[in-house]
Amino acid sequence: MADVTDAAFRFIIAKYGKPDVMWTEFVSADGLCSEGREALLHNLRFDESERPIVAQFFGATPEHFYRCAMLAQELGFDGIDVNMGCPEKNVVKQGAGAALMKNPALAGRIIEETKRGAGPLPVSVKTRIGFNIKEESSWIPVLLEAEPACIIVHGRTKKEMSLPPADWEAIGRVAELAKRFGSSSEKTLILGNGDVTDLKDAAEKAARYELDGVMIGRGIFGNPWLFAGLSPSIEEKLRVMVEHTLLFEKLFKDIKSFDVMKKHYKAYVNGFRGAKELRARLMEAENAEEVENIVENFERR
């Protein structure tokens, strides 16, 4: 998730509840192949504790995906992901993200070029069940034909954004399509995504819909302990929130606005007495030192 699962948050997740695999924020393949490359490379920073770690790219130019796949090899990533699901207007306008569902031929070429540049690294695709309507039965075979190592399916259309509940029945149909699809290569793994709240929910959905795994996105927001199956105390949540803030400032000072960090406070600080007032004060903070002081004053009271 852009400006959420950055290097600071992934480090915190790896420390307190590491999943099987991590993905980076998505990064513009076009931008990485332009004069603005240096300004984007910080989005591909990672710590060894995060492995296995997958570099995620978006764009609409096959040659750029080839070059970015080679870059991912050079940077030491464990895999490469092509985002074909982002519904954001600015991404779709570029013909990227979810827009690739409307251009199957281009989508196939992008996967082909990514695999060509990836060498030994596996290539995955993250997508949705359709653009304006549910069309997994016609869209997913396009991806299967290109033989990615993995397809991650979000159970909503582009048009639905994140509004209605994710359609896990549609995700289950994708798993069925993959089983029936003939291929001489190794089986393409199918992962489901959308509205997964905890490990029990993930395991139940994986079993029910016969999936190879489940990706959790928004469920990890403000909850680095999710993959460890832990329920931290309020004091622990606030301590780790401060730790996260200090690391964010260390890694991204003068690179990202401190306001980016504030979306995490809405997730960390909720469900306890005084949370609303604490969040209001945190939203006024301008740096990590102020956040530390605000939390210390709250705990003393």
N, C-alpha and C positions, 0 to 999 in steps of 0.2 A: 504494500500500500504506500503510495507516494507520500513522503513527509511523515510517515508513521514507522514503517519497518526499516529505518535507516540504521547505520552502523552502531549508533549508540543504543538503540532499543534492542537490536539483535544481540549485542553483547550481553545486555541485561537478561534477555530471554535465555541465552546459552548458559548463563551463570545460575539462574534460578529454576529453569524448567525446560531443558533442551528438547526440541522435537527431533524426529528422525532426519528431516531435511529442512534447510532454510532457503528461502528465495530473497534476493535483494529487492529494493524498490525497482520499478521499471525505469529504464534510462533510454533516452532517445538515440536510436541507431543513427539517425541523420545528424544529430548534434555531435555524436562521437566521431563522425566522419567529416566534421567541419572545423572551422577556426575556433569554435567554441568548445572544443574537446576538453581542454584543461579545466574548464569551469564545471564539467560534468563528472570528471574522474572521481571526485570525492564520493559520489553515489555508488561507486564500485569498491570502496574501501571495505575490508572485512578483517576480522581477527581469526586466528587459527582455531579458537574455541568454537567457532560457528560451523565448522565442517561437519557434514558435507554442505556446501553452499553453492547455490545456483544463481548465475547472473541473468537478470531478466531485461529484455530489450523490447522496444516497440518502434514501429516505423512502417514504411510502405515501399522501401527500395531494396530489392534482393541483394544487390552488390554490397550495400551497407551492412546487411546482416552477415554476409560472408566475412567482411572485415572485422565486425564486432565479435564474431565467433572466434576469429584468430586472436583478437585482443583478450578475450576471456581465457583462452589457453595461456597466453603470455602472463596474465595476472594470477594464474593458478587456481581458477575456479574448478569446481567438480562437475558442473553441468551448465547448460544454457537453456533459457526459456524464451519462447516467442509469445508475446502478449497479443492475443487475438480476441480479447474480451472487454477491454476497457471501454466504458460507455461515455466517458467525458467528451463534451462537445468539441473542445480544442483538439483532442486526439483524433476523433472521428473525422473532423474536417480535413485532416492530413491524409485520410484514407487508411489510417492505422487503427490498431486496437480492434474494436468490434466491427469497424467498417470493412475489415477483410472478409467477414462473413458474406458480404455482398460481392466479393471478387474472388471466387474460388481459385481461378487460374493463378492470380497473383499470390494468393496464400500458399499454394503448392510450390511456387517458385521460391518463395521466401524460406520455407522449410528446407527445400533442397539446397539452397545456398548456405543456410545456417549449418546444415549437416556437413556440407563440403568444407566449411571453414573450421568446424568443431574438432576435426580429427577424431581422437578417441573419446571425446566427451559426449555424453548423452544429450539429446535435444528434446525438450518438452514443449508443449503448447498449452496455454491457458486460454479458455474460450467460454462461450455461453451457449445456451440451447437455441438461440436464434437472434435475429436482429429486431424486427417488428413483431414477428410471430414465432411460435415454437416450430423449429424446422430441423431438429436434430437428426431426423431420418435422412435428410438430404445433405446436411452440412458435415456431419461427423464422418461419413465415408470419404469425403474429400481429404480430411486430415489422415484418416487411416491409410489411404492410398499412398500418402507421403511417408508413412512408416516412422513417425516420431517414437522416441522411447516411452513417452508418457503423454497422455492428454488429461488436463485438469478441467473439469466441466462445472461451471457455475450455473446453478439451477434457475436462472432468470434470463429473459431476453434483454437486449440492449435497451429497448423501449421501457421495460419495467424498472430499469436501474436497480435500486435496492428496496423498492416499495412493497410489493407483495411477498408472501412467504416463498422461499425457494422451492421449486418443483423437483422433489427427489424422485418422483415416479419417472420424470423425463430423464434424470440422471441414470436411473436404473435401465431405461431403454437404451441409453448410450452403451452401457456395459454389455447388454445383449447384442447390440450391433457389433461391438468389438469381437465378441465370441464367434459370431457368424462370419466375420470378414476374413476371407482367405488371404494369407500372406506367407511368403517363404521365409520371412525374417522372424526374429523373436517377437513374442506377443507384446503389443502396445499396452502398457499399464493404463488403467482408467481410475482417476481419483475424482471424488465428488467434493463440491464446495458450496456453502451457503447456509447460514443460520445455525452452524454447529456451535454448541455452547460449552461442551466439556468432553473429556475423554470417553465417558460412558456413552454419550450421545453419538460420538464419532464411531465407536466400535459397533454400536447397534445399527447405524446407517450403513456402514461398510458391509456388515453381515447380511442385512436385509436386502440390499440392492446388489450384492455380490461384486463389490468393488475391490480394487487392489489397495485402496487407501483413501484417506480423507484429508483435505487441506482446510486449515482453520485460519481465517483472516481476522475479521472484526472481533471474534471471540477472544483473541489474545490481547486486544487493546486494553491497557491498564491492568493486565493480569499476567505477568511474566511467569507465574507459578502454574499456569493452566496445564502444561504438559507434564508437570510433576505430580499433578493431582492434589495439590495442597491448597489449603484455605488460610492465608496469612492473617495475622491480627492487624488491627488498624495501625498500631505502632510500626509494624513491619512494612506495611504498605507505604506509609509516609517516609520511612527510612530509605526504602528502595527508590521511591519517587525522587528524593533528594539526590541519591546516588546517580540515578538516571540523568537528572538535570545537570549535575557536575560534569558527567561524561559528555553530554551533549555540548555543553559550553566548551569543553576541552577540545573536542573534535571539530566543532563547526563555528566557533567564534570567528566573526568577520567573513563567514561563508554563508550561513543561513541565519535568517532572522530569529531572534529568541522567541518570537511569537509562535513559531512552529512547535516549540516545546509545550506551549500552553494547551494544545488540544489533548495532550496526555493527562493534564491535571483534571480535566472533566471526567476522565475514565478512572484515574486512581482515587479521586476524592468523591465518594458517593456512598450512600447507605449507612451513614452513621451520624450521630448527633453533632451538629455544628458544621457538617460538610458543606452546606450551601454558603455559609459565611466564609469558611476557609477558601473555597474555590474563588469567591469574589476577590479576596485579598491576593490570591496567587495570580489572578488574571491581571493585576496591576503591577506585578513584579517585572523588573527589567533585566535581571541577571540572576545567576545561581546563588550568589551571596544573599540577595534579598529573599529568595525562596527558602534558603536555610533558616534565616531569621524568622520568617513568617511561621514556619513549621515549629520551630523551637518555642515561640511565643504561644502558639496554639496548644502545644503539649504541656507547657507550664500551667496554663489555665485549666 
